Amino acid sequence: MIRHATEDDIRDLQILWDESFHDPMDYVDFIYSHVARPADTLVYEQHNRVVSMMTMVPISFVFREKAVKTMYIYGAATDRKYQKQGIMTSMLRYAEDYARRLDFTLSVLVPGEKYLFDYYRRRGYSADFNCRVLKLKSGMIKSELTVDVDSTIDEITPRQFYHIRHETLKEIPHIAWNPNQLQFVFDDLQLYGEHIAYYAGKYGESYAVYSYAKKKMYIKECMGTTNDARQVVIKDLIQKRNPNEIKIQLPVNSQLFDYEGKLTKYGMAKTLMVSASIKDMEPYMNLMLD
């Protein structure tokens, strides 16, 4: 039986989450205290036990200031003993029908493993959201750019973060978090040990969401009011950390390091109201709770 979760289900959801994703328990507690409201979570109950779950987070798909109601499917999992019985397929259909009744236009998700792209494709989802991933090489950053102001680390406010991201993505179709939801994203980044460098100087404002380990840096997102500002925040991180390797994830049509890197599949979408595709728009999705 599929139903919406209640507060009484939270312990069972935490156990299933832990068994499925192996996240630290403090992260599981964070999910069900800040993000995954029981009312937005579907469960499949069998023999008086929760054996499958998924959370439906309401977000927006934005293009040129127009917002489309979008459902983000998150934390979808089925107990191993009950897999390959069509339970998750039934859950997806239920979630999509539920979203249609509430006038949602899109359903989106981020597959947790590569093989799941094919699983969701067979259920009507298309890999519409790609990123451009590049390895930073010597000479790619303008030599004439100077770090006029040191970047701060983990001191950017959600309001500053939202403003820079909003301005950078104005002309790019993208999945958007509202200012309140961004606080969840901030907390999620911190729980996983990621950091945000923030620059505000003569070139403009910018930030870089990054992780750093074993002399390797991965910049998950870099946004800024100008390309020079984005290059400066990266240059400052290089000077501070001196990494041996830097990889950067960017929107496909970002002007930062034009034509460099390779396309990498990131997220998937299914249109719920019309028979159409958003793939040709090169839409952007990142910083999801994935």
Beta strands, then each sheet from edge to edge (+ up, - down):
strand 1: 2-4
strand 2: 41-46
strand 3: 49-63
strand 4: 66-78
strand 5: 106-109
strand 6: 126-135
strand 7: 152-153
strand 8: 174-176
strand 9: 195-201
strand 10: 204-213
strand 11: 216-224
strand 12: 245-251
strand 13: 262-271
sheet 1: 1+ 2- 3+ 4- 5- 13+ 6- 12+ 11+ 10- 9+ 7-
sheet 2: 1+ 2- 3+ 8-
end
